Amino acid sequence: MNKYQIQGGKPLHGTITISGAKNAAVAIIPAALLVDGVCRIENIPQISDVTLILQILQELGADVRTVNRTTVDIDCSHIRNRQVPYELARKIRASYYLVGALLGRFGWAEVPLPGGCDLGGRPIDQHIKGFVAMGADVDVRNGLICAKVPGGRLSGGQIYLDMVSVGATMNIMLAGVLADGMTIIENAAKEPHIVDLANFLNSMGANIMGAGTDVIKIRGVKRLKGGTYSIIPDQIEAGTYMAAVAAAGGDVLIQNVIPKHLDCITAKLVEMGVDVEELDDAVRVRRFGPISRTNVKTMPYPGFPTDMQPQIAAVLCLATGTSVLTEGVWDSRYRYVDEFRRMGAHIQVDGKVAVIEGVPQLTGAPVNACDLRAGAAMVIAGLAAQGITEVGDIHHIERGYEDLVGKLSGVGANIKMITVPDEDAKSQVG
């Protein structure tokens, strides 16, 4: 069993380069199913979720060729198999994008219900509502999403999402690009990776308008052609390293970012006494003095991202005074709180609200990553803590962070991966 071992208490200094966005990559790669020809996708992050989604495409019959470490060529022209392998799909949340892509191309899809992090109820009812409005029959049975269009080709439809859903917005976009007529999504999500997916599809010949606003219009086209596209930098990876500097202290240049995407994160860190300087494609983050308390509520973009909630909690554990953290998106995002308490944090949770009373310092302890972002938060807490922290279940972290150990070591963190026998692991973290 692999773990991260962190000797904390060292400020961070240097430069970190951000990888391509996980949440864009896991939708853009399935979108290649809609393209008639070769698409070259650049700035792909080296993370396990991406490896899985590429494997799924290969299992379906796609020709996937690695050009270099961050670039792949995908040719889905000759795909005939439309049954997504169960064992691969259940490991990844984003496998549901295969439904929209396969429905859009073939008018038929059979995809296992998705896996990924357990953050409470993450229903796909809004996705299904969209597919049904476009003429599909959808049935969820025996752990499978089975969708079929009686005529073989989806028709444009008008869909009002009952709640702002990133996944449903992107899935309906995928389904709509080859549909007959116009599809309109109202109350659409506005996240940067939605705009990135629209830009990818448009660069291949789609006709999508309004991505990044709450009304997206998709005029169906007959076919998409091949091309080259580069994925945007990862907003959440950048925010995670910004939070790490805020917690551990120091001076770090975080490059290959779109500063505008980080505005909501930057604003909170500045409020807490962290110095953030925006450059063209980088942010410089400095923290030498104390951290001040603040209140944070997660909301859909452009609000504070739910995917940054555990990381900002790690910083608030060290702030002077009492902070209130409110989760506005998911039900079960506080499962990491007991792990923080092992390190000496003072946190009380009531439903979707966490009250965090700052402590002068955290102490190293054996902790577990209970999901992707909580795992990143454990690393941040470990960097700031006195003593040694060992983080278990790091496979969660590797789903979304490329070369975390290398990037942090490069700015002076004392972090390494260690292998411990499974029995040891059980006795340490039970």
Secondary structure, 3 states (H helix, E strand, C coil): CEEEEEECCCCEEEEEECCECHHHHHHHHHHHHHEEEEEEEECCCCCHHHHHHHHHHHHHCCEEEEEECCEEEEECCCCCCCECCHHHHCCCHHHHHHHHHHHHHHCEEEEECCCCCCCCCCCCHHHHHHHHHCCCEEEEECCEEEEECCCCCCECCEEECCCCCHHHHHHHHHHHCCCECEEEEECCCCCHHHHHHHHHHHHCCCEEECCCCCEEEEECCCCEEEEEEECCECHHHHHHHHHHHHHHCEEEEEECCCHHHHHHHHHHHHHCCCEEEECCCEEEEEECCCCECCEEEECCCCCECHHHHHHHHHHHCCCECEEEEECCCCCCCCCCHHHHHHCCCEEEEECCEEEEECCCCCECCEEECCCHHHHHHHHHHHHHCECEEEEECCHHHHCCCCCHHHHHHCCCCEEEEEECCHHHHHHHHC
